[in-house]
């Protein structure tokens, strides 16, 4: 492997990098602490993964790309685990079928923890004599593991929602009551603007190169769409009016009998990581698909912002501010948030390569570029995003029917 120039790690001392690495690794372990082996083994549906698999896959990443390739003499904890916990890296060979991850009763959760300890000890020994290529990979691995921390939470929410007992992952106090902030529209920048990650600091390869785009006159909503506004959409027949929906979206609504955001119930409650709760009408709506977001925007006489409009709007905002994940705990979207946090926001833009895009070299180059088909871009961060992980240029992406993530929307309109 000849380095990862497309990812461009931040410059850190070995001690600082090690501190960030092991703090990140500990958060993942802490997220799993409340779970039994059975909790951690269940796969609620093929696109989600068991909690145990997330712990194992992030460990496989460091063992495979850092220790195997950059630590002479390293011996794998168990050679069989590479087949079980590779996700989609074709260059790394055959792997266990994704829809059958929930069938992996072995290794046990404790065995996966022991594997993590083995890998962490080896990583600790590798500092500070790491090559520049290994440093790049550790930076990538930290960000990769933070992504899986969010997936861990959304997947365990989907897992617990399948249980008729509706167990809570963590307990949280009853949320305070807030009035809904009035919705206003702010003029966006027009003309030629630049988007994409700058050359300094970490970014995934798909965020680069920075390039110019042209923005027509438009305005963007001051806040996200709320649960209360979504309830009005439902009451007005939003899910039964075919004129509001894209053709594929309408087929999806009919086929899947969709009539509300995921986890909502008719009696005005929703299932959350803190168990079943009354819907907070002032909080941002979450767990809606691109199809639903697009239909709501049309119902509201607006549209979804483009990726470039959203990024230009958010570029001066502080991505470390907002309701995001600070520690291993239950998380909920809350009223009154800023641009980052609470929910990822669907845009009207397809996930495609920027002009001049080049994937990172080696197997890790499969990380983003191979998914540039049939996906839509989401921007911002959610309440389950580790604080410090996101930025204005960040490109999250999911297929249009996906809604088990903390996904919401912000309206835009032409001026």
C-alpha positions, 0 to 999 in steps of 0.5 A: 500500500502506497499511502492514503493521500485521498484521506489526508490525516490530520497531523498529530503526535504519536501520543495524541493519536494513541489517546484518540484511538483508545478513547474511541475504542473504549466508547465502543466497548461502553456502548456494548456494556448494557447488552447481553450476548443475546442482545448483541447477536440479533440482526433485526433486518439485512441492512442492519448488523448485530452489535457484536458484529460492529465490535468485531468488524471495527477490530478486524479493520485495525488488525487487517489494515494496520497490524497485518500490513505494518507491524512485522511479526504480528499474528492474527488473534484467530485467522477464521475471523477475517471471513466472518467480519470483513464487510464488503472489501472484495480485495480482502477475499470471501466473507460471510453473507451480510443477511446472515450476520445474525446467525453468528452465535459464535464467537461469543461477545466475550470472545470478541471483547478478548479479540479487541483487547488483543488488537488494542495491546498490539496497537499500543505496542506499535506506537510511536514507531508507526510509518506515515502510511500506518498513521493515515490508516489509524486516523481512517480507522478512528473515523470508521469506528465512529461511524460504526458507533452511530450504526451500533445505536441505530441498529440496537434501536431496531433490534429492541423495537422487534421485541414486544416487551419494548425494552429500553437500551438506557433510561433517560429522564422525561424530556422537558416541554418546549414550544416549537420555534417559528420556521423562517427562511434564510437566503442562501448564497448565490453564484459560484461557491466552493464545496468539498473538503479543504486540503487541511485536516481529515476527510474521506476521499469522497469529500474531495476535491474541493470544487466550484458549483453555481447556486441559483437564488434560494432560501433554506429553513431556519430549523428542521421539520418537527414531529408536530409538523409531520403529524399535520402532514399525516392528518392532511392525508400526506401518506394517501395522496399519490400526487405528493410522491415520486413514483418509486416512493408511492410504490414503496408506501403502498407495498410496505403499508407506510403511514408514519415515521418508523417507530411511531404508533397511532396513539401518539407514542414512538419507540426510542432507545429509552423505550416507548415515549410520548412523541415530542411535537417540538423535536425534529422528526426522525426515521423518515426516508428520502421518499417521505422527506421529498413528499413532505417538502412538496406538501409544504410547498417547498423542496429539499435543499441540494447538497451544495446549498446545504453545505454552503449554508452550513460552512460557517457553523461550528460542527461541534455544537449541537445535540450529538453523542458525547458518551455511551448513552441513549440518545434522542432528537431534541427541540431547539438544536443548531445546524449539526446534531439531532438528525441527518438531513436528506438533500435532493442530491444523488451521491455521486463523485465530485469532478476529479475524484480519485479513491484511496489506493488499496483495499480501503479505496472500496470504502466509499466510491463503490457505493456511488449508485442509487444513494442520496446524500445526507448532511450534518450529524445526528444525536448518535453521531460522535461529537467531532466526527462531522463537518460541513463537507461530510457526505453521509449516504443511504438508499432512498427507502432507508429510515432506521437511521436518525434521518430528518429534513430541512426545507428549502425553496427557490427565491 
